[in-house]
Amino acid sequence: MTLSFNIEYRTNWGEEVRVLGSIPELGGNRFNEAFSLHTVDGIHWTAELDIRVPEDKTIRYSYHICKDGKPVRSEWNSLPRILHVADNPKKTYRIEENWKNLPEQQYFYTSAFTESLLAHHDRSAAPRSYKKGLLIKAYAPCIDSDHCLALCGNQKTLGDWNPDKAVLMSDIDFPEWQIELDAGKISFPLEYKFVLYNKKEGRVVAWEDNPNRYVANPQMEANETLVIGDRYVYFNLPAWKGSGVAVPVFSLRSEKSFGVGDFGDLKRMIDWAVATHQKAVQILPINDTTMTHTWTDSYPYNSISIYAFHPMYADLKQLGKLKDKEQMAEFEKRRKELNALPTVDYEAVNKTKWDYFRLIFKQEGEKVLASDTFRNFYEANKEWLRPYAVFSYLRDAYKTPNFREWPRYSTYDAAEIEILCRPEAADYPHIAIYYYIQFNLHLQLLAATEHARANGVVLKGDIPIGISRNSVEAWKEPHYFNLNGQAGAPPD
């Protein structure tokens, strides 16, 4: 199979355009092996490449600008380019595209819309391939699952401008849409427009408001498909609107809670949002703010880590039951007592939950930390997880979050921290419990997020605008921060 890349980009002297992709011939996503294009004028870049047909018949790729073999610019690739190819080794794909910059209405391309509010859960198949094909691709993210993009044009295959005969496009790579036309049945030049089609009503409800799109005779050969990409489609429709609620997680205490709202209650809040036809649930910061283990730690904007979640948001039921029935009965009694209080007893809740953490970690920790799921989480997050766990352990050991007052480790040393975190070290169990808690918090919040997306609700977060001077970040990377100033509202 042959891929012919063609893109316009005005480079500076000494720069080149490269294509990086998922197949070995495009570097296998290893940048130093990306495929180089060539040019005669510094504007039009092109190259042909023979490849083996991928097993999944899918190629993901993006364009990059390099100088002296190093990347200096990359196109916007939050949504990588995707090409579905035919199972035909003699096929040629002539790809004509433009550099992808930040799109208008960029927010429609975020996961909030593509995976929740306007998600297309039941995608159509890849378009049929023809011996001589014209593959047209376009971006149109603000189309819900009751509608689809379609083409109408000056050809019989496109309805001869009759919207009732418009040809529907595939949403397999939503928010990108695509269709392949049988070029052997097209009398060029081709003129067409994108239209919005209501699948429930079976009719076109809007036309794009711009001049006809035009394709001159591309002089195609047999076994060749011309790919025309980077079309952006907009319709003159009312702006998307949705209502939502903003709430701190700690205030979501339910009958099943342990004295304070937790990530399990967050799922119940999402159910309420669905029942009341709301589209977003925004929560206050959920970062760990534990400094003194007193009520003064309750302020959510003074966190000890910009990454770690507060342990009190753990849903204890999801951690599993203690095998000791007497201990379990005692915790159930304390749960009911804490839940019966008219307000949250911050100190009592956190002390009780930590009592439970220590017991359940002793019971389940070794098995959990040995699991593949945990290992994957640890490898993806160890850059912040290890410093956070060590900081938390030393904070309690030295009874202060002010690391400047610690008799040892007051200056962060990666080699010393690595020694503390070794499984054979005496300190390891006191550190690993934080791994265990953060891993479970991760799973619980992920479950709430997936529950929200599955029900068309956005779970929106909030973060402090700065860090605490007594935090992991101030300890680990003080050179990034001016610790002589402070932001925020003094009355808080």
ZINOR-V371989 format. One record per helix or strand of 2 or more residues. SS is the DSSP state (h for helix, s for strand). FROM is the first residue (numbers start at 1). TO is the last residue. If there is no record, write none. Layout:
ss:from:to
SS:FROM:TO
SS:FROM:TO
//
This chain:
ss:from:to
s:2:8
s:15:21
h:24:26
h:31:33
s:35:36
s:38:39
s:44:50
s:58:67
s:70:74
s:81:84
s:92:98
h:106:109
h:111:117
s:132:139
s:147:153
h:156:161
h:163:165
s:167:168
s:170:173
s:176:182
h:183:185
s:190:198
s:203:207
s:213:215
s:224:232
s:244:247
h:249:251
h:263:275
s:280:283
h:295:298
h:311:313
h:316:319
h:325:340
h:346:369
h:372:397
h:403:405
h:414:420
h:428:454
s:458:460
h:472:476
h:478:480
//
